[in-house]
Amino acid sequence: MSPIPRKVVIIGAGIAGLCAAVYARKCGYAVTVLEQHERPGGLATSWQRGAYTFEACLHWLLGSNQHDSMYTLWREVFDIDRMHFVYPEEWMRVESEDGKRLSIYSNLERLEAELLRHAPQDEAHIRHFVHAIRSLSDCPLPSQGGTWQHRFATGLQFLRRVPLLQSLSHITSEAYGKRFSDPLLRGFFGEGENAQLAVLALVFALAWNTNRNAGYPTGGSQAVIGPIAHNLQQLGGVLRTGASVKEILVEDDTAVGVTLDDGERIDADWVLSAADGHTTIYDLLDGRYVGPRMAHVYRTYKTFPSFLQVSLGVARDLSQQCGYVMRLLDSPLEVDPQTALHQIAFRLFHYDPTFAPVGKTAVTCTLPTRNVEYWSRLSEHDPQEYEAEKRRLANSVIALFDAWIPGVRDAIEMVDVSTPATVVRCTRNWQGSMEGWLLTPQTGIRPLPPTLPGLRRFLMIGQWVMPGGGLPSGLITARRAVRRMCRQDGIAFAPDEHEKTTNAAGDFPA
Ligand SMILES: Cc1cc2nc3c(=O)[nH]c(=O)nc-3n(C[C@H](O)[C@H](O)[C@H](O)COP(=O)(O)OP(=O)(O)OC[C@H]3O[C@@H](n4cnc5c(N)ncnc54)[C@H](O)[C@@H]3O)c2cc1C
């Protein structure tokens, strides 16, 4: 028998769990991924309703530019070369109900000119903002792969931007927006719950968009998740859906496996949790390995809000409209008893031909809320009222959509509403969070440790160890974790390895 521990159990088949599974298989581990939901993907998901596909996640995928180091990393887990990316010139539009418009262009010169034309009184702040985007647009993220010389060079470039990064990570988007006097520009930076993230996140998004490194992948989330899950199976890994982990088994402060809700026990030499952080620490491990740092984090860090999504199948070609439009509302939209929104955004997926038949358009409207309890309680205890509330909200959103594009109401042939109860059911994320921890002035950009104090052979990955979340957080934390496992086991980390694809899953309980 080989003295090398070789069995890995991964809890959760979101992007993080799937990426970790692919890396671990490439390094020769026998891998089983356990996913409580009926399909992989976690938050990175979409659903089919009639002829329409409604995307719940991807606006962009960081690393779509083949000259970027993130692209190289994506290539390690799936064939990104086959993907088709869309780069809209008009990235976003902000509109008021009285017809004023502000376009946020991808091209920086055009963006600067548009902002100055629209709000000349805000010139100094506009120049500062555009300068920040320009500075970060050629700032590589500290590289994970490549030669040490390459990593050193990108590290140096990154270090030069640290003062700017720090200043932008210490101010929320909402506070930054208040520098501007123009209402549309302020609206662009958001308000309330949704704008409590550091403005750095927004500047990075625009910077990556500018240099065509954050394109929208045609096919949305499924175009990423599907091929990674397929790759895992080709490599001989096991993906079990409908397999809910109840407990992480620990002996002598060492993780030795898991038990499922139905009592099945699965032994392993490593346990990786790619599931919700709070559940992992406080439920699956029963709060035995929290430590003061994590206790502080889970007490004080702010999560992204949860969300409802109103999705509309529209029998009309809407391609003359911008694909992403934020509408500033004269009177707030009441989402639930604790949530009133003064702005809502519509995504018109006319740029994704896989989402609707020719001449028709899939439209979504994401509505943030922190009132998870309200929606979960209705869903569980009062199904009739739950459906009535969903209908009320759908009607309100349709009315706002119709006020914007007169007559569009008559072309709506499909309506779907998901709520925070749906998010919790499908992903079990704490407080129904849409992206884990908010990147705030408090969190900064440093990831949390993947280990828990005193617990061996256990690692955490995914959005709950990297504030700001996003698909790249899954890829990066998964890669780091498997590298760490390999180092500890004396195994060469081989992310490009394609040879070790023989069926090692056979010796692992399926
Ligand atoms: C509206 C919206 C827009 C977004 N836009 C973007 C974007 O444009 N670009 C981008 O990069 N990111 C975006 N994101 C964020 C991104 O989707 C997430 O940050 C990322 O998918 C999180 O991946 P994860 O693997 O860390 O966690 P998750 O996706 O939450 O996966 C965790 C998995 O663990 C499973 N699980 C939980 N508990 C258990 C258990 N006990 N047993 C077994 N399985 C369990 C869950 O079912 C889930 O499948 C967006 C998210 C939302 C909601």
Ligand as a Chemical Component Dictionary entry (heavy atoms), coordinates in Angstrom:
data_LIG
# 
_chem_comp.id                   LIG 
_chem_comp.type                 NON-POLYMER 
_chem_comp.pdbx_formal_charge   0 
_chem_comp.three_letter_code    LIG 
# 
loop_
_chem_comp_atom.comp_id 
_chem_comp_atom.atom_id 
_chem_comp_atom.alt_atom_id 
_chem_comp_atom.type_symbol 
_chem_comp_atom.charge 
_chem_comp_atom.model_Cartn_x 
_chem_comp_atom.model_Cartn_y 
_chem_comp_atom.model_Cartn_z 
_chem_comp_atom.pdbx_ordinal 
LIG C1  C1  C 0 -26.659 37.688 -8.827  1  
LIG C2  C2  C 0 -25.220 37.237 -8.817  2  
LIG C3  C3  C 0 -24.329 37.774 -9.726  3  
LIG C4  C4  C 0 -23.001 37.350 -9.741  4  
LIG N1  N1  N 0 -22.166 37.812 -10.720 5  
LIG C5  C5  C 0 -20.921 37.294 -10.817 6  
LIG C6  C6  C 0 -20.093 37.632 -11.933 7  
LIG O1  O1  O 0 -20.481 38.364 -12.846 8  
LIG N2  N2  N 0 -18.835 37.112 -11.979 9  
LIG C7  C7  C 0 -18.350 36.278 -11.011 10 
LIG O2  O2  O 0 -17.201 35.827 -11.118 11 
LIG N3  N3  N 0 -19.133 35.928 -9.942  12 
LIG C8  C8  C 0 -20.394 36.407 -9.826  13 
LIG N4  N4  N 0 -21.193 36.042 -8.779  14 
LIG C9  C9  C 0 -20.607 35.341 -7.607  15 
LIG C10 C10 C 0 -20.352 33.856 -7.819  16 
LIG O3  O3  O 0 -21.480 33.245 -8.366  17 
LIG C11 C11 C 0 -20.024 33.198 -6.470  18 
LIG O4  O4  O 0 -19.152 33.986 -5.700  19 
LIG C12 C12 C 0 -19.380 31.827 -6.700  20 
LIG O5  O5  O 0 -20.140 31.085 -7.626  21 
LIG C13 C13 C 0 -19.276 31.087 -5.366  22 
LIG O6  O6  O 0 -18.747 29.806 -5.594  23 
LIG P1  P1  P 0 -18.415 28.825 -4.385  24 
LIG O7  O7  O 0 -18.043 27.515 -4.985  25 
LIG O8  O8  O 0 -17.456 29.473 -3.476  26 
LIG O9  O9  O 0 -19.771 28.681 -3.523  27 
LIG P2  P2  P 0 -21.223 28.151 -3.945  28 
LIG O10 O10 O 0 -21.516 28.469 -5.347  29 
LIG O11 O11 O 0 -22.151 28.652 -2.914  30 
LIG O12 O12 O 0 -21.088 26.563 -3.830  31 
LIG C14 C14 C 0 -21.191 25.893 -2.613  32 
LIG C15 C15 C 0 -21.843 24.538 -2.881  33 
LIG O13 O13 O 0 -21.830 23.765 -1.684  34 
LIG C16 C16 C 0 -23.043 23.040 -1.606  35 
LIG N5  N5  N 0 -23.274 22.670 -0.199  36 
LIG C17 C17 C 0 -23.537 23.523 0.834   37 
LIG N6  N6  N 0 -23.691 22.821 1.975   38 
LIG C18 C18 C 0 -23.510 21.514 1.654   39 
LIG C19 C19 C 0 -23.548 20.308 2.398   40 
LIG N7  N7  N 0 -23.780 20.305 3.725   41 
LIG N8  N8  N 0 -23.341 19.136 1.760   42 
LIG C20 C20 C 0 -23.093 19.109 0.423   43 
LIG N9  N9  N 0 -23.054 20.236 -0.340  44 
LIG C21 C21 C 0 -23.250 21.413 0.274   45 
LIG C22 C22 C 0 -24.069 24.012 -2.157  46 
LIG O14 O14 O 0 -25.244 23.361 -2.563  47 
LIG C23 C23 C 0 -23.301 24.658 -3.313  48 
LIG O15 O15 O 0 -23.495 23.961 -4.514  49 
LIG C24 C24 C 0 -22.547 36.412 -8.765  50 
LIG C25 C25 C 0 -23.442 35.862 -7.871  51 
LIG C26 C26 C 0 -24.773 36.247 -7.893  52 
LIG C27 C27 C 0 -25.740 35.576 -6.966  53 
# 
loop_
_chem_comp_bond.comp_id 
_chem_comp_bond.atom_id_1 
_chem_comp_bond.atom_id_2 
_chem_comp_bond.value_order 
_chem_comp_bond.pdbx_ordinal 
LIG C1  C2  SING 1  
LIG C2  C3  SING 2  
LIG C2  C26 DOUB 3  
LIG C3  C4  DOUB 4  
LIG C4  N1  SING 5  
LIG C4  C24 SING 6  
LIG N1  C5  DOUB 7  
LIG C5  C6  SING 8  
LIG C5  C8  SING 9  
LIG C6  O1  DOUB 10 
LIG C6  N2  SING 11 
LIG N2  C7  SING 12 
LIG C7  O2  DOUB 13 
LIG C7  N3  SING 14 
LIG N3  C8  DOUB 15 
LIG C8  N4  SING 16 
LIG N4  C9  SING 17 
LIG N4  C24 SING 18 
LIG C9  C10 SING 19 
LIG C10 O3  SING 20 
LIG C10 C11 SING 21 
LIG C11 O4  SING 22 
LIG C11 C12 SING 23 
LIG C12 O5  SING 24 
LIG C12 C13 SING 25 
LIG C13 O6  SING 26 
LIG O6  P1  SING 27 
LIG P1  O7  DOUB 28 
LIG P1  O8  SING 29 
LIG P1  O9  SING 30 
LIG O9  P2  SING 31 
LIG P2  O10 DOUB 32 
LIG P2  O11 SING 33 
LIG P2  O12 SING 34 
LIG O12 C14 SING 35 
LIG C14 C15 SING 36 
LIG C15 O13 SING 37 
LIG C15 C23 SING 38 
LIG O13 C16 SING 39 
LIG C16 N5  SING 40 
LIG C16 C22 SING 41 
LIG N5  C17 SING 42 
LIG N5  C21 SING 43 
LIG C17 N6  DOUB 44 
LIG N6  C18 SING 45 
LIG C18 C19 SING 46 
LIG C18 C21 DOUB 47 
LIG C19 N7  SING 48 
LIG C19 N8  DOUB 49 
LIG N8  C20 SING 50 
LIG C20 N9  DOUB 51 
LIG N9  C21 SING 52 
LIG C22 O14 SING 53 
LIG C22 C23 SING 54 
LIG C23 O15 SING 55 
LIG C24 C25 DOUB 56 
LIG C25 C26 SING 57 
LIG C26 C27 SING 58 
# 
